[in-house]
Amino acid sequence: MNPDAPLAHVPAQARCRVFRNCVFLRPLKKSRGAIKIHCSPVSGKEAPTVDLLVQPSRNLHGAVRCPPNKSHSFRGLIMAALAEGTSHIINPGISNDWMRGIEALEMFGCEVHPKADKIWEVTGTGGVLRTPDDVIDCGNSGIILRFFTALAACCEGHTVLTGDHSLRHIRLCQPLIDALNSLGAWAVSTKGDGHAPIVVRGRLKGGRAEIDGMDSQPVSALLIASSLADAPTELNVRRAGEKPWVEVTLDWLRRCGVEYSNENYERYRIRGRGKWRGFEAHIPLDWSAALYPIVAAVLCGGSEVHLPGLDFKDSQGDKAVVDVLRKMGADIQVTDEAVIARSSQLAGCQIDCNDFIDQFMLLAVVGARAAGQTVLTNAEVCRHKECDRITEVCKALKVMGADVEERPDGLAIRRSRLRGANLSSRNDHRLVMTLAVAGLVADGQTQISDMECVKKTFPAFVEQMRGLGCDMSTR
């Protein structure tokens, strides 16, 4: 088959049942899993990897349209799937993970259909979930693994969840497994190491559980699942971290009328047996994605970049990085219409990164270009993301010539002259975007291998950055 042929030539039964032009084709009846094709017909060959080439750049100007926020998108999708009746999710972040999430939720019994004007229609289950009839492949998504493991505890039967190498070896699920067992469900890691594959059997009865909250996803997952439990739940959280991400979850619980109490993110009480009607929700733009062009404008000389449509009142924690950058000397203006970032001279400082943990690696690049020393702390959870982000960004920056020291919970970075280098993405979307920004202020070319993982949160990253004047290309 010609790989450039229109998608219409692919048999209908081989296409995704949710979105005709998505990156997954629905498998034929006797096959398993989904086939990655990157919006083209199946050619029988693996898609070649794509490298990102970055040259030093100055004088960035223009506007960036940020993608919708992934955290809000997924929580809205899940709450709609659990609602009674029909919901409409407007302008969610569409990605490989989104499509995997839809496939999994349909296995739990809901229906999801794309409509016009970036609207997705969800027919909910009313909180009555059926046991999936196949393994849930979570891919590279920690959200799917953690949130759907908890949802599986609301089913009567057994559910099996697995994922890629990072989910099976890095993204720890043992705290969630232990909590589910405490609340009357049954869950186990098949390898006994606290990672996927995981088997879960319901039902979630409620009661009292304790959980380590260093990683917020298991806490958020339990909060949502406990709203469906047979009885009230008390959840006690040790080392409560990443609190803004939990607040995004609580925001969605409030929208849907779920009854709960929250004591400083350390103790929650959730009533259980929750019911809510379908709703309409517009997904806000993503502050996480916004910070890459913001930092690029601040670091690259002669630049002024505008980012319209961002909401400073939204619960996303990453917006706080704007104040961190201002403290370091960044010229960033926030108006009702846009965020405007300009070239600035920065001074190093100490930064507690826990409330905006996804920006840890980007702040390491900022530290490498700021006068004096920058110390990043309270980021141990970064070791359990798509890769060990503390070690990997430290190694990459050292290759680029940075004076950086790895610490158990962060990094110490001193102002450095960066040089271009050949670097690996480690299949981490945020590492790609971080190193791309570093490449803009390095001497010579920076090459980042296997960069297509950026589609996870910012599919148009390269196009948007090139639109500002960044010298980026792919091959």
JOMO-V737311 format. One record per backbone hydrogen bond with DSSP energy under -0.5 kcal/mol. CO is the residue of the C=O (numbers start at 1). NH is the residue of the N-H. E is the energy in kcal/mol with one decimal. If there is no record, write none. Layout:
co-><CO | CO>
nh-><NH | NH>
e-><E | E>
This chain:
co-><2 | 6 | 7 | 11 | 12 | 18 | 19 | 23 | 23 | 24 | 25 | 28 | 34 | 35 | 50 | 51 | 51 | 52 | 53 | 54 | 55 | 60 | 62 | 64 | 67 | 69 | 70 | 71 | 72 | 73 | 74 | 75 | 76 | 77 | 78 | 79 | 80 | 81 | 83 | 83 | 84 | 85 | 87 | 88 | 88 | 89 | 89 | 90 | 92 | 95 | 96 | 97 | 98 | 99 | 100 | 101 | 102 | 103 | 104 | 105 | 106 | 108 | 111 | 113 | 116 | 118 | 119 | 120 | 120 | 121 | 122 | 122 | 123 | 125 | 127 | 135 | 136 | 136 | 138 | 139 | 140 | 141 | 142 | 143 | 143 | 144 | 145 | 146 | 147 | 148 | 149 | 150 | 151 | 152 | 153 | 153 | 155 | 157 | 159 | 160 | 161 | 161 | 162 | 164 | 165 | 166 | 166 | 167 | 170 | 173 | 174 | 175 | 176 | 177 | 178 | 179 | 180 | 181 | 183 | 183 | 186 | 188 | 188 | 189 | 194 | 194 | 197 | 198 | 199 | 200 | 201 | 203 | 204 | 205 | 207 | 209 | 211 | 211 | 213 | 214 | 215 | 216 | 217 | 218 | 219 | 220 | 221 | 222 | 223 | 224 | 225 | 226 | 227 | 229 | 232 | 233 | 233 | 234 | 234 | 235 | 236 | 236 | 238 | 242 | 242 | 243 | 244 | 245 | 246 | 247 | 248 | 249 | 250 | 251 | 252 | 253 | 254 | 258 | 259 | 261 | 262 | 263 | 263 | 266 | 267 | 268 | 269 | 270 | 276 | 279 | 281 | 281 | 284 | 285 | 286 | 287 | 289 | 289 | 290 | 291 | 292 | 293 | 294 | 295 | 296 | 298 | 299 | 300 | 301 | 303 | 304 | 305 | 306 | 307 | 307 | 310 | 311 | 316 | 317 | 318 | 319 | 320 | 320 | 321 | 322 | 323 | 324 | 325 | 326 | 328 | 330 | 331 | 333 | 333 | 337 | 338 | 339 | 340 | 341 | 342 | 344 | 346 | 349 | 351 | 351 | 353 | 354 | 356 | 357 | 359 | 360 | 361 | 362 | 363 | 364 | 365 | 366 | 366 | 367 | 368 | 371 | 372 | 374 | 375 | 375 | 376 | 377 | 379 | 380 | 381 | 382 | 382 | 387 | 387 | 388 | 389 | 390 | 391 | 392 | 393 | 394 | 395 | 396 | 397 | 398 | 400 | 402 | 403 | 405 | 407 | 409 | 410 | 411 | 412 | 413 | 414 | 416 | 418 | 421 | 421 | 423 | 425 | 427 | 428 | 429 | 430 | 431 | 432 | 433 | 434 | 435 | 436 | 437 | 437 | 438 | 439 | 440 | 442 | 443 | 446 | 447 | 447 | 448 | 449 | 450 | 451 | 452 | 453 | 454 | 454 | 458 | 460 | 461 | 462 | 463 | 464 | 465 | 465 | 465 | 466 | 468 | 470 | 471 | 473>
nh-><5 | 9 | 10 | 14 | 15 | 114 | 22 | 37 | 38 | 16 | 35 | 31 | 36 | 25 | 451 | 53 | 475 | 448 | 473 | 446 | 471 | 304 | 306 | 66 | 286 | 73 | 74 | 75 | 76 | 77 | 78 | 79 | 80 | 81 | 82 | 83 | 83 | 125 | 85 | 126 | 278 | 124 | 122 | 90 | 281 | 91 | 120 | 283 | 94 | 99 | 100 | 101 | 102 | 103 | 104 | 105 | 106 | 107 | 108 | 110 | 109 | 130 | 123 | 121 | 119 | 91 | 115 | 89 | 122 | 113 | 87 | 124 | 111 | 128 | 129 | 137 | 138 | 162 | 141 | 164 | 142 | 145 | 146 | 147 | 148 | 148 | 149 | 150 | 151 | 152 | 153 | 153 | 154 | 155 | 203 | 204 | 202 | 202 | 200 | 136 | 197 | 198 | 138 | 168 | 169 | 170 | 171 | 196 | 172 | 177 | 178 | 179 | 180 | 181 | 182 | 183 | 185 | 184 | 205 | 206 | 201 | 190 | 199 | 192 | 173 | 174 | 190 | 161 | 188 | 159 | 186 | 205 | 230 | 231 | 234 | 236 | 213 | 238 | 241 | 216 | 219 | 220 | 221 | 222 | 223 | 224 | 225 | 226 | 227 | 227 | 228 | 229 | 274 | 273 | 207 | 235 | 270 | 209 | 236 | 268 | 211 | 238 | 213 | 245 | 246 | 247 | 248 | 249 | 250 | 251 | 252 | 253 | 254 | 255 | 256 | 258 | 257 | 260 | 271 | 269 | 264 | 266 | 267 | 237 | 263 | 235 | 261 | 233 | 84 | 88 | 90 | 283 | 69 | 287 | 290 | 291 | 292 | 293 | 294 | 295 | 296 | 297 | 298 | 299 | 300 | 344 | 301 | 303 | 59 | 343 | 62 | 341 | 64 | 310 | 339 | 312 | 314 | 319 | 320 | 321 | 322 | 323 | 324 | 325 | 326 | 327 | 328 | 330 | 329 | 347 | 332 | 342 | 335 | 340 | 309 | 335 | 307 | 333 | 305 | 331 | 346 | 371 | 375 | 353 | 377 | 356 | 357 | 359 | 360 | 363 | 364 | 365 | 366 | 367 | 368 | 369 | 369 | 370 | 370 | 416 | 348 | 415 | 413 | 351 | 377 | 411 | 353 | 382 | 383 | 384 | 385 | 389 | 385 | 389 | 392 | 393 | 394 | 395 | 396 | 397 | 398 | 399 | 400 | 402 | 401 | 419 | 404 | 414 | 412 | 410 | 379 | 407 | 376 | 405 | 374 | 403 | 418 | 443 | 423 | 447 | 449 | 428 | 429 | 432 | 433 | 434 | 435 | 436 | 437 | 438 | 439 | 440 | 440 | 441 | 441 | 442 | 57 | 444 | 420 | 54 | 423 | 449 | 52 | 425 | 453 | 454 | 455 | 456 | 457 | 458 | 461 | 464 | 465 | 466 | 467 | 468 | 468 | 469 | 470 | 469 | 61 | 472 | 55 | 53>
e-><-2.1 | -1.9 | -2.0 | -1.9 | -1.6 | -0.8 | -1.8 | -1.9 | -0.8 | -0.6 | -1.2 | -2.1 | -0.6 | -1.4 | -2.9 | -0.5 | -1.9 | -2.8 | -2.2 | -2.8 | -0.5 | -2.7 | -2.7 | -0.8 | -2.6 | -1.9 | -2.6 | -2.0 | -2.8 | -2.2 | -2.7 | -2.7 | -2.1 | -2.1 | -1.4 | -0.6 | -0.7 | -2.7 | -0.5 | -2.4 | -2.0 | -2.9 | -2.6 | -0.6 | -2.5 | -0.5 | -2.5 | -2.6 | -0.7 | -2.2 | -2.4 | -2.8 | -2.2 | -2.3 | -2.4 | -2.7 | -2.4 | -1.2 | -1.1 | -1.8 | -0.8 | -2.4 | -2.9 | -3.3 | -0.9 | -3.3 | -3.7 | -2.7 | -0.5 | -2.6 | -2.7 | -0.7 | -1.9 | -1.4 | -0.9 | -0.7 | -0.8 | -2.4 | -2.3 | -3.3 | -0.7 | -1.9 | -2.7 | -2.5 | -0.5 | -2.1 | -1.4 | -1.8 | -2.0 | -2.2 | -0.7 | -0.8 | -2.3 | -1.6 | -0.5 | -1.1 | -0.8 | -1.0 | -2.6 | -2.9 | -0.7 | -2.7 | -3.2 | -2.1 | -1.0 | -2.8 | -2.4 | -1.4 | -1.3 | -2.5 | -2.8 | -1.9 | -2.5 | -2.0 | -1.7 | -1.2 | -1.9 | -1.1 | -2.1 | -1.4 | -3.1 | -0.5 | -2.5 | -1.3 | -3.4 | -0.7 | -2.3 | -2.7 | -2.0 | -2.8 | -2.6 | -0.7 | -1.8 | -0.5 | -3.1 | -2.7 | -0.5 | -2.5 | -2.0 | -0.5 | -0.6 | -2.7 | -2.7 | -2.1 | -2.2 | -2.0 | -2.4 | -2.8 | -0.8 | -0.8 | -1.9 | -0.9 | -3.8 | -1.7 | -2.2 | -0.5 | -2.7 | -2.3 | -0.5 | -2.6 | -2.2 | -0.5 | -3.7 | -1.2 | -1.2 | -2.4 | -1.6 | -1.5 | -2.7 | -2.4 | -1.6 | -2.1 | -2.6 | -2.2 | -1.6 | -2.5 | -1.4 | -0.5 | -2.1 | -1.6 | -0.8 | -2.2 | -0.9 | -3.1 | -2.9 | -2.7 | -1.8 | -2.8 | -2.9 | -2.6 | -3.4 | -0.5 | -2.8 | -0.6 | -1.7 | -1.3 | -1.2 | -0.7 | -1.8 | -2.6 | -2.2 | -2.3 | -2.0 | -2.4 | -2.4 | -2.3 | -0.5 | -0.7 | -3.4 | -1.8 | -0.9 | -2.5 | -2.3 | -0.6 | -2.0 | -0.7 | -1.1 | -0.7 | -2.0 | -1.8 | -1.4 | -0.5 | -1.5 | -2.8 | -2.2 | -2.2 | -1.4 | -2.8 | -1.5 | -2.4 | -1.1 | -2.3 | -0.5 | -3.2 | -1.4 | -2.8 | -2.5 | -3.1 | -2.6 | -0.6 | -0.5 | -2.6 | -1.8 | -0.8 | -2.7 | -1.6 | -0.8 | -2.0 | -1.6 | -2.5 | -1.2 | -1.4 | -2.1 | -2.5 | -1.6 | -0.8 | -1.2 | -0.7 | -0.6 | -3.2 | -3.5 | -1.8 | -3.2 | -3.1 | -0.5 | -1.2 | -2.3 | -2.1 | -2.1 | -2.1 | -1.0 | -2.4 | -1.1 | -1.5 | -2.8 | -1.7 | -1.6 | -2.7 | -2.3 | -2.5 | -2.2 | -2.0 | -1.5 | -3.0 | -1.6 | -2.6 | -1.1 | -2.6 | -2.2 | -1.2 | -2.4 | -2.8 | -3.1 | -2.8 | -3.2 | -0.7 | -0.7 | -2.0 | -0.6 | -2.6 | -2.6 | -1.8 | -0.6 | -1.9 | -1.9 | -2.3 | -2.6 | -2.1 | -1.8 | -2.1 | -2.4 | -1.1 | -0.5 | -0.7 | -1.2 | -1.1 | -2.2 | -0.6 | -3.7 | -2.9 | -3.7 | -0.5 | -2.8 | -0.7 | -0.6 | -1.9 | -1.8 | -2.0 | -1.4 | -2.8 | -2.0 | -3.0 | -2.5 | -2.8 | -1.8 | -0.7 | -0.9 | -0.6 | -2.0 | -1.2 | -2.3 | -1.5 | -2.7 | -3.5>
